[in-house]
Amino acid sequence: MNNQHLGTVQQITGQVRSLFYLVDEPTTTLTIQANGQTIAARASGQVALDLRALPRGATICVTLHDAQLEYARIIAFTILPSRLGFPVG
């Protein structure tokens, strides 16, 4: 029997509260406010580069892998029309 931990995948919709990245690093860290909870997540590669264009306050739907870890890994995201008047791109 294979007992490897495959992790979990879940989708969360919320507002971008902060973004952090170093210009010469291929990783982006952001916090998302969803259902009264703050979630910290990281992305790498092209997803990380695409996230850097998001304005603070943008509403996004993220697909997270291993959401139970300190920093979940963002594997995909979609920008949603803002309900609070924030620009979305």
C-alpha positions in Angstrom: 0.0 0.0 0.0 1.3 3.5 -0.9 1.2 5.8 2.1 2.5 9.0 0.3 0.8 12.2 1.3 -0.7 13.6 -1.9 -1.9 16.8 -0.2 -5.2 18.6 -0.7 -6.4 21.0 -3.4 -9.1 23.6 -2.7 -10.4 26.9 -4.1 -10.8 30.0 -2.1 -12.3 33.3 -3.2 -11.2 36.5 -1.5 -9.5 39.9 -1.7 -5.8 40.4 -2.1 -4.6 42.3 1.0 -0.8 42.3 0.4 1.8 41.1 -2.1 5.5 40.5 -1.4 8.2 39.5 -3.8 11.9 40.1 -4.6 12.6 41.3 -8.1 15.3 38.7 -8.7 13.3 35.8 -7.1 10.7 33.7 -8.9 8.4 33.5 -5.9 5.5 35.8 -4.9 3.8 35.7 -1.4 0.4 37.2 -0.8 -2.3 37.4 1.8 -6.0 36.9 0.9 -8.9 37.9 3.1 -11.7 35.3 2.7 -14.7 34.7 4.9 -13.2 36.7 7.8 -10.0 34.7 7.6 -6.5 35.7 6.4 -4.7 33.2 4.3 -1.1 33.4 3.4 0.0 31.7 0.1 3.0 31.5 -2.2 3.3 31.0 -5.9 6.3 30.3 -8.1 7.1 30.4 -11.8 4.7 32.0 -14.2 1.8 32.1 -11.7 4.0 34.1 -9.4 4.9 36.6 -12.1 1.2 36.9 -13.2 0.2 37.6 -9.6 2.5 40.6 -9.3 0.3 42.6 -11.7 -2.7 42.3 -9.3 -3.8 45.5 -7.5 -4.3 45.4 -3.8 -7.9 44.7 -3.1 -8.5 42.7 -6.2 -11.0 39.8 -5.8 -9.5 36.5 -7.0 -10.3 32.8 -6.9 -7.2 30.8 -6.1 -6.6 27.1 -6.4 -4.4 26.1 -3.4 -2.4 22.9 -2.9 -1.6 21.8 0.6 -3.8 24.4 2.2 -3.1 23.1 5.7 0.5 24.2 5.6 1.8 27.6 6.9 2.0 28.8 3.3 -0.3 27.1 0.8 1.0 26.9 -2.8 -1.0 28.7 -5.4 -1.3 26.6 -8.5 -3.8 28.8 -10.4 -5.9 31.9 -10.0 -8.7 33.8 -11.7 -9.4 37.5 -11.3 -13.1 38.2 -10.5 -15.0 41.4 -11.1 -14.7 43.5 -8.0 -17.8 44.0 -5.9 -16.2 46.9 -3.8 -15.2 49.2 -6.6 -11.5 48.2 -6.7 -9.9 48.0 -10.1 -9.3 44.5 -11.3 -6.6 45.1 -13.8 
